């Protein structure tokens, strides 16, 4: 993993490898995994893997095989009502929350925020793994595990800079949470699914004591087992905090980050200020600060999530892809309670066209790492 992903430059910085490492070999340093077990050794040194064997970190890495597209059949099995350009799904609708308190803070239609709040209020969930605004660095998100419905509004909206949401799953174990909702972009949903789907039998290689197998299995499978619901956010790329936020918006545009209420992207970057005014930026200007690691991701629409959500081509509405029976059932129950206003996707033709175009482009853009099979990396 350290050679083929980190050194190669494709690490998405989700932190999942650090989360699941059973032996404290790697840590999350300056936004990337770093070998900390033996400072004098090579950066890819792991005495455990070289000795009794482990590779738990590599098993969950979204950039190593099996890639996101190879996991679809394993996840959905024969239950694939529709399989199109943006993956397996049951229905695609456009929705908006009916709670104005949520809509005032939400990114678009407030669907994700409403689902988390509803689940925590009714005991369907006991935690939500999200990103929230850093109280010490304005306009910068940090991972957090929420446990109350009142906390959910603090996570509404997107900041468009990367946040390792997966690291918050550590708190699920510390707090004893068993029914967690995980919200993240595609490269964060994929490692969660890998935790859930990987066969841990490979850990028993005949060289380990039972206690070693038990520990490695716990770290490989334990965090994913706590996730009940996965909500994927549509994503083409995100931007660097220092570049877009600090240098461009605060430095060149003269907008103090402490004055920013929220962001949105609708063909251009919309910067909403706390005084109620809005400043627009050309999207191409923001793309100068796009993370190069994002170009190694082929999944625009979070094809492995229970529900995928985004505001593609629609203002104040959420494009909602219901993928699994679990996701569809949760959504339907909320509709029955009058919590969502729902419209057919056919009324949002522009959104569907944009979604199909971005999905196709992202499928094709993934570079093939040295020594890997092109058909596996780019399989659709």
C-alpha positions in Angstrom: 0.0 0.0 0.0 2.7 2.5 0.9 4.5 1.9 -2.4 1.6 1.4 -4.8 -0.7 4.1 -3.3 1.1 6.7 -1.2 4.4 6.9 -3.1 2.5 6.6 -6.4 0.4 9.6 -5.5 -3.1 8.1 -5.5 -3.7 8.1 -1.8 -7.1 9.8 -1.2 -6.2 10.5 2.5 -9.3 8.9 3.9 -7.3 7.5 6.9 -9.0 4.1 6.8 -5.6 2.3 6.8 -4.6 4.1 9.9 -8.0 3.4 11.5 -7.8 -0.4 11.0 -4.1 -1.0 11.7 -4.1 -3.5 14.5 -0.4 -2.9 15.5 0.1 0.9 15.5 2.5 0.7 12.6 1.1 3.7 10.7 -0.3 7.0 11.8 -2.1 9.9 10.1 0.6 12.6 9.7 0.0 15.7 7.6 -3.0 14.2 5.9 -1.4 10.9 4.9 -0.5 7.5 6.4 3.1 7.4 7.7 5.1 4.5 9.1 5.8 5.4 12.7 6.7 2.0 14.1 10.4 2.3 13.4 11.7 5.7 12.4 15.0 4.4 11.0 13.3 1.9 8.7 12.0 2.4 5.1 8.7 4.3 4.9 6.9 1.1 3.9 8.3 -1.0 6.7 5.9 -3.2 8.7 7.6 -5.9 10.8 4.2 -7.6 11.5 3.5 -8.1 7.8 7.0 -9.3 7.1 6.8 -11.6 10.1 3.5 -13.3 10.9 1.5 -11.5 8.2 -1.2 -8.9 8.4 -2.0 -6.5 5.4 -5.2 -5.3 7.1 -4.5 -1.8 5.9 -4.2 -2.8 2.3 -7.5 -4.7 2.5 -9.5 -1.6 3.1 -7.6 0.8 0.8 -9.9 2.2 -1.9 -7.1 2.5 -4.3 -6.1 -1.2 -4.3 -8.0 -4.1 -5.9 -10.7 -4.9 -5.6 -11.6 -1.4 -6.8 -15.0 0.2 -6.3 -16.5 -1.3 -9.5 -15.5 -4.8 -8.6 -17.3 -4.6 -5.3 -20.8 -3.9 -6.8 -21.8 -7.5 -7.5 -20.4 -8.6 -4.1 -22.5 -6.0 -2.4 -25.8 -6.2 -4.3 -25.7 -9.8 -5.4 -28.7 -10.7 -7.6 -30.8 -7.8 -6.2 -30.0 -5.3 -8.9 -33.4 -3.9 -10.1 -31.5 -1.4 -12.4 -27.9 -1.1 -13.3 -27.0 1.9 -15.4 -24.2 4.4 -16.0 -24.1 5.4 -12.3 -24.2 1.9 -10.8 -26.9 -0.2 -9.2 -30.0 1.5 -8.0 -33.7 1.0 -7.2 -35.0 4.5 -7.9 -33.7 8.0 -8.6 -35.8 10.9 -7.3 -35.4 14.5 -6.4 -36.3 15.5 -2.9 -36.4 18.4 -0.5 -36.8 18.4 3.3 -40.0 20.0 4.6 -38.4 21.3 7.8 -37.4 25.0 7.2 -35.0 24.9 10.1 -33.0 22.3 8.2 -33.4 24.0 4.8 -32.0 27.2 6.1 -28.7 25.5 6.9 -28.6 22.7 4.3 -26.5 22.5 1.2 -29.4 21.9 -1.2 -32.5 20.0 -0.3 -31.5 19.0 3.2 -32.0 15.3 2.6 -28.9 14.0 4.3 -29.3 16.2 7.4 -33.0 15.2 7.7 -32.2 11.5 7.5 -29.6 11.7 10.2 -31.8 13.8 12.5 -34.8 11.4 11.9 -32.7 8.3 12.5 -31.2 9.6 15.8 -34.5 10.9 17.1 -36.2 7.6 16.5 -33.4 5.3 17.7 -32.9 3.9 14.2 -29.3 5.2 14.6 -27.1 5.8 17.6 -24.4 7.8 15.9 -23.6 9.6 12.7 -20.1 9.8 11.2 -19.8 13.2 9.5 -17.7 16.3 9.0 -18.3 19.5 10.9 -16.6 23.0 10.8 -13.4 23.2 12.8 -14.0 25.8 15.6 -10.3 26.8 15.4 -9.9 27.1 11.6 -12.8 28.7 9.8 -14.1 27.0 6.6 -12.1 23.8 7.4 -14.0 20.6 8.1 -13.0 18.0 10.7 -14.3 14.4 11.2 -16.8 13.9 14.1 -19.1 11.3 15.5 -22.5 12.8 16.4 -24.8 11.1 18.9 -27.7 13.4 19.3 -30.3 14.9 16.8 -29.5 18.4 18.0 -25.9 18.0 16.9 -26.9 17.2 13.3 -27.5 20.7 12.2 -23.8 21.5 12.9 -22.8 19.1 10.1 -25.2 20.6 7.4 -23.5 21.9 4.3 -20.2 21.1 2.4 -16.9 22.9 2.6 -15.3 21.3 -0.6 -12.0 20.6 1.1 -11.1 17.0 2.1 -11.9 15.7 5.6 -11.0 12.1 6.7 -14.5 11.2 7.9 -13.4 7.5 8.3 -11.2 8.4 11.3 -14.3 9.3 13.3 -15.4 5.6 13.3 -12.8 5.1 16.1 -15.2 7.0 18.4 -18.0 4.6 17.5 -16.0 1.8 19.2 -15.1 4.0 22.1 -18.7 5.0 22.7 -20.1 1.5 22.1 -22.2 2.6 19.1 -23.7 -0.2 17.1 -26.0 1.6 14.6 -23.9 4.3 12.9 -24.7 6.3 9.8 -21.6 7.0 7.7 -21.7 10.0 5.5 -18.9 10.5 3.0 -17.7 11.0 -0.5 -17.2 7.9 -2.7 -13.5 7.3 -1.8 -14.7 7.1 1.9 -17.7 4.9 1.3 -15.6 2.3 -0.5 -13.3 1.5 2.4 -16.3 1.1 4.7 -17.8 -1.4 2.3 -14.4 -3.2 2.1 -14.4 -3.6 5.8 -17.9 -5.1 5.6 -17.3 -7.3 2.6 -13.7 -8.6 3.0 -13.3 -12.2 4.0 -11.1 -12.3 7.1 -10.2 -16.0 6.6 -7.0 -15.0 4.9 -5.6 -13.9 8.3 -5.3 -17.5 9.4 -2.1 -18.4 7.5 -0.9 -21.1 9.9 1.8 -18.8 11.4 -0.2 -16.9 14.0 -1.4 -17.4 17.5 -5.2 -17.2 18.0 -4.8 -13.9 19.9 -3.1 -12.3 16.8 -5.9 -13.6 14.5 -8.5 -12.3 16.9 -6.9 -8.8 17.1 -6.4 -8.5 13.4 -10.0 -9.6 12.6 -11.4 -7.2 15.1 -9.7 -4.2 13.5 -10.4 -5.4 9.9 -14.1 -6.1 10.5 -15.1 -4.3 13.7 -15.5 -0.7 12.5 -17.5 -1.6 9.4 -19.8 -3.8 11.4 -20.9 -0.8 13.4 -22.1 1.0 10.3 -25.8 0.4 9.6 -26.3 3.0 6.9 -24.0 4.6 4.3 -24.9 7.8 2.6 -22.7 8.8 -0.3 -22.1 12.3 -1.5 -21.8 12.9 -5.3 -18.2 14.1 -5.9 -15.9 14.9 -8.8 -13.1 16.4 -6.8 -12.4 18.5 -3.8 -9.9 21.4 -3.2 -7.0 22.0 -1.0 -7.7 24.1 2.1 -4.5 26.1 1.9 -4.9 26.8 -1.8 -8.6 27.5 -2.3 -9.6 28.8 1.1 -6.5 30.5 2.4 -4.7 31.7 -0.7 -7.6 32.3 -3.1 -10.7 33.2 -1.1 -9.1 34.9 1.9 -5.9 36.1 0.3 -6.7 37.1 -3.3 -10.5 37.8 -2.9 -10.2 39.4 0.5 -13.0 37.5 2.1 -12.1 36.5 5.7 -12.9 32.8 6.2 -14.6 33.7 9.5 -17.2 35.6 7.4 -18.1 32.6 5.3 -21.4 30.8 6.1 -21.3 28.1 3.5 -20.3 27.1 -0.1 -22.0 25.6 -3.0 -21.0 24.7 -6.6 -23.5 25.2 -9.4 -21.4 25.6 -12.5 -19.5 28.2 -10.4 -18.5 28.5 -6.8 -21.0 30.2 -4.6 -19.6 31.8 -1.5 -22.4 32.7 1.0 -21.3 35.2 3.7 -22.8 35.5 7.2 -24.1 39.0 6.4 -26.5 37.4 3.8 -24.5 38.4 0.7 -23.1 36.1 -1.9 -19.9 36.2 -3.9 -19.4 34.1 -7.0 -16.2 32.6 -8.3 -15.5 30.9 -11.7 -15.3 27.2 -11.3 -12.2 27.1 -13.4 -10.5 29.4 -10.9 -11.3 27.0 -8.1 -10.1 24.0 -10.1 -6.6 25.3 -10.0 -6.6 24.1 -6.4 -8.1 20.7 -7.0 -6.4 17.8 -5.3 -4.5 15.7 -7.8 -5.3 12.6 -5.8 -8.9 13.0 -6.8 -8.1 12.2 -10.4 -7.5 8.6 -9.3 -11.1 8.1 -8.3 -13.5 6.7 -10.9 -16.7 6.9 -8.7 -18.7 10.1 -9.0 -22.0 8.9 -7.6 -21.0 6.8 -4.6 -22.1 3.6 -6.3 -21.6 1.5 -3.1 -23.7 3.6 -0.8 -27.2 2.7 0.5 -28.3 6.2 -0.7 -26.4 8.7 -2.8 -27.2 12.4 -2.6 -26.1 15.6 -4.4 -27.3 18.8 -5.8 -26.1 18.3 -9.4 -27.7 20.9 -11.7 -30.5 21.6 -9.1 -30.7 24.5 -6.7 -32.4 23.8 -3.4 -33.2 20.2 -4.3 -31.2 17.0 -3.7 -30.8 14.4 -6.4 -31.3 11.1 -4.4 -30.3 7.7 -5.7 -31.9 4.9 -3.7 -29.6 1.9 -4.1 -30.3 -0.7 -1.4 -33.6 -2.0 0.1 -32.4 -0.5 3.4 -31.9 2.9 1.9 -35.2 2.9 0.0 -37.1 1.7 3.1 -35.7 4.5 5.2 -36.5 7.1 2.6 -40.0 5.8 2.0 -40.9 5.9 5.7 -39.7 9.5 5.9 -41.9 10.4 2.9 -44.8 8.7 4.5 -44.4 10.9 7.5 -44.4 14.0 5.3 -40.8 14.9 5.9 -39.8 15.0 2.2 -41.3 16.7 -0.8 -40.5 14.4 -3.7 -40.5 15.0 -7.5 -39.6 12.6 -10.3 -36.2 12.8 -11.8 -37.8 13.3 -15.2 -38.6 16.9 -14.1 -34.9 17.6 -13.7 -33.6 16.6 -17.2 -30.6 18.9 -16.9 -29.6 17.3 -13.6 -29.8 13.8 -15.1 -27.7 14.9 -18.2 -25.0 16.4 -16.0 -25.0 13.4 -13.7 -24.5 11.0 -16.6 -21.8 13.1 -18.2 -19.8 13.5 -14.9 -20.2 9.8 -14.2 -18.9 8.7 -17.6 -16.0 11.2 -17.5 -15.0 10.0 -14.0 -15.1 6.3 -15.0 -12.7 7.0 -17.8 -10.2 9.3 -16.1 -8.6 6.9 -13.7 -4.9 6.4 -14.6 -3.6 2.8 -14.5 -1.0 2.3 -11.8 2.2 0.5 -12.8 1.8 -3.3 -12.7 -2.0 -3.3 -12.4 -4.5 -4.6 -15.0 -6.2 -1.8 -16.9 -9.5 -3.8 -17.2 -9.7 -4.1 -13.4 -9.0 -0.5 -12.7 -11.4 0.9 -15.3 -14.1 -1.8 -15.2 -17.6 -0.3 -15.3 
